[in-house]
Amino acid sequence: MRPVALALMHLLLPLASASAQLVFQVCKETCPNPLTDPAGAAVCQARITVCESKLTAYNGYMAQLGAGVTTYSLPAKYREILQPFYSRNLGDWRFGFADRQPPGNATTDCNVTYFNRANFVNLLRDGNLDGFWDWLFHELRHFSQCGQLGSRDAYAKMWFGHLELAFIQNNNLATLHDRMLMEADADGVAMTVMEKTKTMRDINNRLVRPFVVALEGPGATVLPDKTYISTGTYQVAGKVSGGSDPVERNWWVKRPGMTYFEQFPASVVNDGRGFVLSAPTTGEYTLRLHVRQPGSNLPEAMRQIVLSAIPPRRTYP
């Protein structure tokens, strides 16, 4: 989260005695006996009161920030790709647009993140995000931090603790946010995820599943590694999933007796998706379909099978 200095100072203001009416479990402490250690008991009780005041302020701020906001789940494609990088179930995270915060700001309240860019939220919701990935990865780390702590109240308490530590170390409000330990941790995770997803983003910088190639015979039947066919002609099609357009498809064949592959000319291949193999003689025809997206970091993919041509069965009158 990136609240400005004014909001920070507002949250840090004590909230009079109203906080005494509300007890947060994470603020509880076992205080010294006031009869035997009155000074220690007073300091302990004051610490509890301050903690409760802070969490009351936190709840008030988050309530106004999220009022009337429509939130969304992360698209299934993104959950599938990004889940290995986060310890918490990304299906439990929600996000939405809230402009009651500074421009270009995002605030994560444990399970929900409020972004102050409507277009960013719309692209993310529709699975078409093409930039600011580090922003998303950073906020998802805050979501995981909250899960590790076990509760929203514990997360809010940590936030204030890290804020105060950063302020004590250097009370420069302009750099306060970036010096918080939890923010530095989120930045580090975001950088790591950015690097590890480099080969998962296409030429348009959109996060996509990896290419998967399958070869199909007549009737869209998926062909195994080796298939017996009759000599003559045989229809073959390539099915490519994952990745994104534009996709370059290259077909190769090694005919019986050949020691090398030759590429099928574009005039023979139907839009790169399939062709009719001519297998006039018996023997093994090795087919290979190679796909890639030129100009991107997406890993190339390939599928290779063997079609073993045998004489057709005789029919008797």
N, C-alpha and C positions, 0 to 999 in steps of 0.2 A: 504494500500500500504506500501511497506517496502523498499524504496530506501536507498542505502548506504550513508555514510557521504559525499563522494565525489560528488555524484549526488545532495545531499541536498545543499551543498555549491554552486554548480553550479547554481542551480535554484534561490538561494538567491542573486546572483550577479546582480546589477542594469544593465539595458540594454541601457545605454546611452540615446540619445534623440529619438531613433527610436520608443520607446513606446508612445511618444506624438502623433504619427500619428494614433494610434489606441485607441479608447475610448470604454471601457467596462462599461456597464450600472451599474454593481454592484460596480464600483469604484467611481462613481459620488458622489459628496458631494455639499452641498450648502455652499460655502465659504464666509467668511466675505468680506465686501466691501474693496477693496485694498486702497481706498482713505481715509477711516476712520479707518481702521485697517490693515495697510500694513503687519505687522508682522504675524498677524493671517491668512491673506489671503495667504501669502507665505508658511506658515506651512501647510495649508490646501491643497494648490496646489501641494506641494511636496509629501504629503501623497497620493494624487490621482496619481501622476506620478509613485511613487513606486508601488502602487497597480497595475497599468497598466503594469509596467515592469515585475512584478511577474507573472501575468496572461499570458503575452506574452511568458515568459519562460516556463510556464506550458504547453501552447499549443505546443510549439516547442518540448518539451520533449515527450509529448504524441503522437505527429505526427510521430516522429522517432520510438517510441516504437511500434506503431500499423501499421507501413508501411508494406504492403503485408501480413498482418496476416489474416487468414481465421477464422471467428468467427461463433459460433454456438448458438442455442437457448437451454435453459435448457429442457431436455426431459419432456414430458407431465406428466409422472409418478412422477417425482420429483416436478414439479410445483404444482401438485395436493396435494402432501403430505406436502410440505413446505410452501405453500402460507399462511396458517393461522398464521405463525410466523413472517410474514413480511407485512408491510403496503403498499408496492408498488407492482404492478402487475409484477410477476416474468416472465411473457411472454415477457416483454420488456427488459429483461437482456440478454446480450450476453457475450460470453467468448471465448478465444482462447489462443494459445501458442505463446509466444514471449520470445526469449532468449536474447534480448538486455537489460538485467537487471541482477542483481546478482542471483546466483544459489539459488533455493528454494524460490524465491521471487514471490510475486503477487502484481500487481498494478491495482487498480480500478479507471477508468476514467469515473465516473458518471454511464453511462449505460453499460459499457463494462469492463470486467476484463481480464487482461493478466496474465496468469500463466506461470512460467518458469519451468514447468515439462510437457513434451509432453505426457508421459504415463497417468498422472493425467487427462489431457484434453481429451485424447482418451477414458478413462474409463467413465468419466463424460458424454461425448457426446453420448456414446453407452448405457448409463443407467446401467453400471456395476461397478460403483465406490464402493470400498470396504475398504476405509480408508481415512484419512485426512479430515474427515467430518467437523471438527472445522475450517479448512482452508476455505472451501466453505462457511460455515455459517458466518464466519467473513467478507468475501468479499461481501456477499449478504447484510450484514448490511450496508456496505458503499454505495451500490446501493440504499438502502432505505434512507440513510442520504441525498444523493443527491436529491432524490425525495422530501423530506421534505423541503429542501432549495429552491426548485423550478427551479434551473437551474445549468448547468455545471459550469458556471462562479462563481456562488455563492458557489458551492462546492469547487472549487479551492481556492477561497478567504478564506473560512473557514480552509482549509487544511494549508495554509500558516499561518493563525492566530494562530492555535493550535500549529504549529511547532515552531513559535517564542516564544509563551508562555512557552512551554516546555524547549526551549533553555535558556530563561531568568531565569527560575527556577533552572536549573542545566545544564550547557553547556557540559555535558558528552555526546559526540556524540554516544557512544556505546549503551546508553540506551535512546537516544532521541526519537526514534520511539514509544517505549512502554509507554512513559510518555505523549504522545499527548492525549488530551481529546477524540477526535473522535476514536482513536485506543482503548482506554480503554473501550469506549462504545461498539465498535464492538466486543471486547473480551468478554464483559459481555453478550451480546446477543448470541454469539457463544456458550458460556458455557450453557446458558439457553436452547438453541435449542438442544444441545447435550444431555442434560438430558431428555428433553421432547420427543426426538425421540429414546430413548433407547429401547422402546418397539415396534419400527417401523423398527428396523434393525435385519436382520435374523442371522442365525448361521454363515454366511460368512461375517457379518458386512455390508451387502448391504441393502439399504433402500427399503422397499417393502410395498405394500398396505396390510391392515389387511385381515385375512382370512374371507371369506364369504362362507357359506355352503348352498346349495340348494338340495332338494330331488326331484327326477324326476321319473315319471312313464313311462309306455310304450310310445314310440314315443318321448322321451325326453320332455314330458310335465311336467312342474314344478307343484309339488303337493302343494295344500293349507294346512292349519293347520289340516283340517279334510277332508277325502275323503271316499266315499262309494265304496266298491269293492264287487265283488261276491266271495263267498267261493270257495276255490280251491287254485290256485297259482297266485301270482302277482309279476311282475318284478319291482324292485326298484333299482335306481342308485343314487349315490351321486356325486354332482358337486361341486368342491372346487375351488374358485378363490382367488386371493391375495396370500400373503405369498410366499413361495418358497419351493422347494424340499431340503431335504427329508421331507415328510409329513407323519405323523402317523395317520391312520384312524381307528377308533374303532366303530363298529356297535353294538347297543343294542336293545333288543325287550322286551316288556312286553305283554304277551299274555292274552286273556280273563281269568278272575278269578285270575290272578297272582298279587301279591302285590309288586313285585320287578322286576328289569330288569335283563336279562341274556345276556351275550355277545355272539355274533355270532362267532363261531370258524373260524380261517383263512381259513380252508379247504372249507367253504361254501361261503365265500366272494371272488368275482372276483377281485384280486389285490387290495382289499380294496375299490373298486369303486362301487360295487353293488352286488345284489344277487336275487334269486327268493324266495319270502316269501311263506311259506306254511301256508295257512289259512283254515284248514279243517272245522272249526266250526264257527258259527256266533259269533259276539262280536267285541270288540275293540282291535286292535293290535297297540300298541304305539311303534313307531320306533324312534331311536335316532342315529344320526351320530355325533361323536365327533372327532375333528381334532386338531392336535398340531404339533409343530416342537421341538422335544426333544433337549435340550441343548441351546435353544435360549430364548430370552425375549419376543418373539411374543406372544400376548394373544391367548389363546385357543379359539376355536369357536365350536358352536354346533347348530344343527337343529333337531327339534323334531316334528313329525306329528302323527296323529291318522288315521289308516285305519280301517274303520268300515265295517266288513264283513257281508253281508246279503245273503240270499239264491239266487241262480241265477234265473232269470225269466224263467217261463215255456214257452215252445213253443208248440203250438197246430198244429196238422196236418191240 
